[in-house]
Amino acid sequence: MLTVCIVARIKAGQEPAFESGFAQLAEMIAAEPGCAGVTWGATETPREYAIVERYRDQAALEAHRASPHMKQLGPGIIALFDGAPEIARFIEQRSF
């Protein structure tokens, strides 16, 4: 399983736009054939959100990136970021 963790700071006052926009996008991501789950939410830091996406393999992640919904909605979500997000990708060794 390939897991992607994203931590992004959102521009001041744009938290509601991010939450509504990403909630819509997360439903579409979760419905992708190779997606094993999406979870997200606000962190303890003001204006900061964490997103965790799990994919069956690298091909599923590449299909996600090329999906019509990412091309359509992704740029609008990214425009709400206040700077570059922190991104970590890893292969899960064990899941409980």
N, CA, C and O of each residue as an XYZ file, in Angstrom:
384
protein
N       0.842     -1.174      0.000
C       0.000      0.000      0.000
C       0.889      1.239      0.000
O       1.841      1.325      0.775
N       0.581      2.189     -0.860
C       1.316      3.447     -0.946
C       0.495      4.524     -0.236
O      -0.669      4.743     -0.573
N       1.093      5.189      0.735
C       0.400      6.215      1.513
C       1.052      7.561      1.263
O       2.276      7.684      1.244
N       0.205      8.577      1.070
C       0.667      9.940      0.855
C       0.106     10.792      1.984
O      -1.105     10.813      2.204
N       0.977     11.492      2.700
C       0.573     12.386      3.792
C       0.898     13.816      3.366
O       2.029     14.120      2.986
N      -0.098     14.681      3.432
C       0.061     16.078      3.035
C      -0.344     16.954      4.217
O      -1.403     16.753      4.810
N       0.491     17.913      4.552
C       0.148     18.902      5.571
C       0.258     20.262      4.888
O       1.321     20.653      4.406
N      -0.872     20.970      4.862
C      -0.929     22.247      4.150
C      -1.494     23.337      5.040
O      -2.449     23.122      5.786
N      -0.894     24.498      4.948
C      -1.413     25.692      5.617
C      -2.317     26.390      4.600
O      -1.975     26.484      3.421
N      -3.455     26.872      5.056
C      -4.446     27.499      4.192
C      -4.407     29.011      4.396
O      -4.193     29.484      5.512
N      -4.611     29.761      3.327
C      -4.618     31.222      3.420
C      -5.672     31.676      4.425
O      -6.744     31.082      4.535
N      -5.346     32.740      5.155
C      -6.245     33.269      6.173
C      -7.623     33.567      5.580
O      -7.739     34.203      4.532
N      -8.648     33.101      6.261
C     -10.020     33.334      5.846
C     -10.524     32.365      4.793
O     -11.701     32.408      4.433
N      -9.659     31.489      4.291
C     -10.038     30.562      3.230
C     -10.344     29.154      3.739
O     -10.576     28.239      2.948
N     -10.344     28.984      5.059
C     -10.598     27.661      5.628
C     -11.958     27.093      5.200
O     -12.020     25.921      4.831
N     -13.052     27.872      5.232
C     -14.338     27.314      4.795
C     -14.329     26.881      3.325
O     -14.900     25.847      2.977
N     -13.688     27.664      2.473
C     -13.597     27.304      1.053
C     -12.794     26.017      0.880
O     -13.155     25.153      0.080
N     -11.701     25.898      1.637
C     -10.905     24.673      1.563
C     -11.725     23.480      2.031
O     -11.765     22.452      1.354
N     -12.376     23.604      3.172
C     -13.134     22.487      3.736
C     -14.241     22.020      2.791
O     -14.404     20.818      2.580
N     -14.994     22.944      2.228
C     -16.076     22.523      1.333
C     -15.523     21.963      0.026
O     -16.023     20.961     -0.486
N     -14.496     22.609     -0.508
C     -13.905     22.129     -1.754
C     -13.219     20.789     -1.595
O     -13.372     19.906     -2.439
N     -12.463     20.631     -0.515
C     -11.757     19.364     -0.354
C     -12.713     18.233      0.023
O     -12.482     17.084     -0.352
N     -13.774     18.538      0.753
C     -14.756     17.495      1.075
C     -15.329     16.908     -0.210
O     -15.490     15.693     -0.324
N     -15.631     17.757     -1.159
C     -16.144     17.293     -2.457
C     -15.082     16.475     -3.189
O     -15.372     15.397     -3.707
N     -13.869     16.983     -3.230
C     -12.786     16.282     -3.920
C     -12.457     14.959     -3.243
O     -12.202     13.969     -3.929
N     -12.456     14.920     -1.923
C     -12.122     13.693     -1.195
C     -13.101     12.564     -1.525
O     -12.693     11.407     -1.624
N     -14.378     12.883     -1.695
C     -15.352     11.856     -2.086
C     -14.999     11.264     -3.445
O     -15.112     10.055     -3.649
N     -14.575     12.109     -4.368
C     -14.199     11.630     -5.708
C     -12.926     10.798     -5.646
O     -12.816      9.776     -6.322
N     -11.965     11.232     -4.838
C     -10.721     10.481     -4.693
C     -11.011      9.104     -4.101
O     -10.485      8.097     -4.574
N     -11.842      9.063     -3.076
C     -12.162      7.794     -2.410
C     -12.839      6.808     -3.353
O     -12.747      5.597     -3.152
N     -13.514      7.310     -4.372
C     -14.210      6.440     -5.330
C     -13.299      5.923     -6.442
O     -13.732      5.097     -7.246
N     -12.070      6.378     -6.508
C     -11.139      5.904     -7.531
C     -10.864      4.414     -7.322
O     -10.740      3.963     -6.184
N     -10.767      3.653     -8.406
C     -10.576      2.203     -8.275
C      -9.363      1.782     -7.445
O      -9.442      0.789     -6.723
N      -8.252      2.499     -7.525
C      -7.055      2.104     -6.801
C      -6.882      2.767     -5.453
O      -5.860      2.571     -4.796
N      -7.871      3.557     -5.023
C      -7.762      4.253     -3.739
C      -8.254      3.347     -2.617
O      -9.323      2.745     -2.711
N      -7.459      3.259     -1.558
C      -7.824      2.432     -0.403
C      -8.328      3.282      0.754
O      -8.619      2.747      1.824
N      -8.438      4.601      0.563
C      -8.992      5.449      1.604
C      -8.406      6.844      1.608
O      -7.268      7.067      1.194
N      -9.217      7.782      2.089
C      -8.805      9.180      2.232
C      -9.328      9.653      3.583
O     -10.483      9.403      3.927
N      -8.494     10.327      4.337
C      -8.933     10.965      5.569
C      -8.266     12.327      5.645
O      -7.155     12.512      5.148
N      -8.938     13.265      6.259
C      -8.373     14.606      6.346
C      -9.034     15.371      7.481
O     -10.106     14.999      7.957
N      -8.381     16.439      7.906
C      -8.954     17.296      8.928
C      -7.971     18.351      9.376
O      -6.795     18.334      9.015
N      -8.489     19.278     10.180
C      -7.664     20.352     10.721
C      -6.701     19.779     11.755
O      -7.051     18.864     12.501
N      -5.495     20.318     11.793
C      -4.520     19.924     12.810
C      -4.683     20.854     14.013
O      -5.598     21.676     14.053
N      -3.801     20.719     14.976
C      -3.826     21.577     16.161
C      -3.302     22.982     15.869
O      -3.456     23.888     16.688
N      -2.686     23.160     14.706
C      -2.137     24.451     14.310
C      -3.185     25.226     13.516
O      -3.753     24.678     12.571
N      -3.458     26.470     13.865
C      -4.445     27.243     13.121
C      -4.145     27.280     11.622
O      -2.996     27.435     11.209
N      -5.192     27.137     10.824
C      -5.134     27.204      9.354
C      -4.342     26.059      8.725
O      -3.948     26.163      7.563
N      -4.101     24.986      9.446
C      -3.326     23.863      8.921
C      -4.205     22.617      8.862
O      -4.965     22.327      9.786
N      -4.082     21.894      7.761
C      -4.858     20.670      7.546
C      -3.933     19.533      7.149
O      -2.915     19.741      6.489
N      -4.302     18.339      7.560
C      -3.571     17.129      7.175
C      -4.492     16.282      6.300
O      -5.692     16.169      6.549
N      -3.898     15.698      5.281
C      -4.613     14.826      4.346
C      -3.810     13.536      4.238
O      -2.594     13.575      4.049
N      -4.481     12.396      4.357
C      -3.823     11.098      4.192
C      -4.594     10.338      3.125
O      -5.795     10.099      3.255
N      -3.885      9.963      2.069
C      -4.473      9.198      0.967
C      -3.720      7.882      0.850
O      -2.493      7.848      0.932
N      -4.464      6.798      0.656
C      -3.847      5.480      0.530
C      -4.211      4.889     -0.836
O      -5.373      4.898     -1.243
N      -3.194      4.378     -1.530
C      -3.378      3.811     -2.863
C      -2.840      2.389     -2.920
O      -1.891      2.034     -2.221
N      -3.457      1.600     -3.756
C      -3.067      0.199     -3.923
C      -1.603      0.089     -4.359
O      -0.875     -0.784     -3.885
N      -1.174      0.980     -5.265
C       0.188      0.935     -5.791
C       0.507      2.244     -6.518
O      -0.321      3.154     -6.562
N       1.692      2.330     -7.077
C       2.128      3.539     -7.788
C       1.231      3.828     -8.984
O       0.940      4.990     -9.267
N       0.793      2.800     -9.684
C      -0.089      3.009    -10.838
C      -1.399      3.673    -10.413
O      -1.919      4.529    -11.127
N      -1.928      3.288     -9.268
C      -3.162      3.900     -8.768
C      -2.929      5.370     -8.417
O      -3.794      6.208     -8.671
N      -1.777      5.692     -7.841
C      -1.454      7.082     -7.530
C      -1.320      7.901     -8.816
O      -1.790      9.037     -8.882
N      -0.689      7.334     -9.823
C      -0.550      8.036    -11.100
C      -1.914      8.244    -11.760
O      -2.164      9.299    -12.344
N      -2.791      7.252    -11.672
C      -4.150      7.403    -12.213
C      -4.894      8.505    -11.464
O      -5.639      9.277    -12.069
N      -4.694      8.578    -10.160
C      -5.302      9.643     -9.350
C      -4.850     11.009     -9.844
O      -5.671     11.900    -10.058
N      -3.570     11.167    -10.022
C      -3.027     12.457    -10.463
C      -3.558     12.873    -11.829
O      -3.724     14.063    -12.097
N      -3.824     11.896    -12.694
C      -4.294     12.174    -14.053
C      -5.818     12.225    -14.163
O      -6.353     12.474    -15.243
N      -6.514     11.992    -13.062
C      -7.982     11.917    -13.105
C      -8.604     13.260    -13.483
O      -8.052     14.315    -13.168
N      -9.753     13.218    -14.158
C     -10.437     14.465    -14.531
C     -10.777     15.342    -13.330
O     -10.669     16.566    -13.407
N     -11.190     14.725    -12.216
C     -11.555     15.549    -11.055
C     -10.344     16.246    -10.444
O     -10.472     17.353     -9.921
N      -9.171     15.618    -10.501
C      -7.977     16.297     -9.996
C      -7.590     17.452    -10.920
O      -7.173     18.512    -10.452
N      -7.726     17.249    -12.213
C      -7.397     18.318    -13.160
C      -8.384     19.472    -13.044
O      -8.013     20.632    -13.223
N      -9.638     19.156    -12.744
C     -10.665     20.187    -12.652
C     -10.647     20.903    -11.300
O     -10.666     22.134    -11.258
N     -10.610     20.151    -10.191
C     -10.747     20.738     -8.864
C      -9.418     20.991     -8.147
O      -9.330     21.869     -7.288
N      -8.393     20.226     -8.499
C      -7.103     20.340     -7.824
C      -6.505     21.742     -7.832
O      -6.077     22.219     -6.780
N      -6.459     22.424     -8.985
C      -5.854     23.761     -8.993
C      -6.556     24.755     -8.067
O      -5.896     25.599     -7.461
N      -7.861     24.668     -7.951
C      -8.592     25.557     -7.050
C      -8.269     25.297     -5.591
O      -8.181     26.227     -4.789
N      -8.090     24.016     -5.248
C      -7.707     23.664     -3.869
C      -6.287     24.152     -3.590
O      -6.024     24.750     -2.546
N      -5.386     23.898     -4.514
C      -3.990     24.299     -4.340
C      -3.868     25.815     -4.222
O      -2.995     26.304     -3.505
N      -4.723     26.565     -4.909
C      -4.688     28.026     -4.843
C      -5.014     28.540     -3.437
O      -4.686     29.679     -3.103
N      -5.656     27.710     -2.616
C      -5.980     28.096     -1.244
C      -4.824     27.870     -0.278
O      -4.862     28.345      0.857
N      -3.790     27.144     -0.723
C      -2.637     26.880      0.128
C      -1.841     28.155      0.358
O      -1.684     28.972     -0.550
N      -1.345     28.318      1.565
C      -0.471     29.432      1.923
C       0.954     28.893      1.926
O       1.502     28.570      2.980
N       1.540     28.800      0.758
C       2.870     28.216      0.611
C       2.784     26.757      0.199
O       1.700     26.189      0.067
N       3.929     26.179      0.005
C       4.007     24.778     -0.421
C       3.674     23.852      0.745
O       4.116     24.089      1.869
N       2.894     22.797      0.486
C       2.594     21.841      1.553
C       3.781     20.925      1.812
O       4.674     20.790      0.975
N       3.778     20.303      2.975
C       4.755     19.247      3.262
C       4.123     17.941      2.799
O       2.968     17.655      3.116
N       4.882     17.151      2.049
C       4.365     15.890      1.521
C       5.340     14.772      1.845
O       6.543     14.898      1.621
N       4.808     13.677      2.375
C       5.613     12.477      2.630
C       4.885     11.303      1.998
O       3.675     11.149      2.159
N       5.632     10.480      1.280
C       5.085      9.259      0.690
C       5.852      8.077      1.254
O       7.071      8.130      1.414
N       5.123      7.011      1.554
C       5.805      5.820      2.032
C       5.016      4.576      1.669
O       3.805      4.620      1.451
N       5.733      3.471      1.611
C       5.133      2.158      1.393
C       4.834      1.578      2.763
O       5.740      1.431      3.584
N       3.596      1.252      3.018
C       3.231      0.678      4.303
C       3.844     -0.709      4.447
O       3.686     -1.556      3.568
N       4.530     -0.937      5.533
C       5.150     -2.222      5.796
C       4.222     -3.156      6.531
O       4.303     -4.377      6.399
N       3.325     -2.549      7.322
C       2.438     -3.367      8.117
C       1.255     -2.510      8.555
O       1.423     -1.348      8.928
N       0.105     -3.069      8.510
C      -1.085     -2.349      8.936
C      -1.807     -3.161     10.002
O      -1.935     -4.379      9.872
N      -2.273     -2.508     11.038
C      -2.958     -3.188     12.133
C      -4.433     -2.876     12.091
O      -5.190     -3.356     12.935
